């Protein structure tokens, strides 16, 4: 999973000229990423390691990298 994310990030940056700041995953992909990065104890540590926010959504079929102006760490669900 980590290798896939890295390659997707490089492709995104090559296409757009800037790095993605948002990783969208479904719960299954997120669990796989957590297994691969078991040494990273908390989500905020994972966010810092990846350099992007992580959104977990049941509707995401494939991991997707994008850019968002929203600061997801400060966003509040209503």
NORBEL-V516415 format. One record per helix or strand. SS is the DSSP state (@ for helix, = for strand). FROM is the first residue (numbers start at 1). TO is the last residue. If there is no record, write none. Layout:
[[SS;FROM;TO] [SS;FROM;TO]]
//
This chain:
[[@;2;16] [=;22;25] [@;27;36] [@;43;50] [=;53;56] [=;64;66]]
//
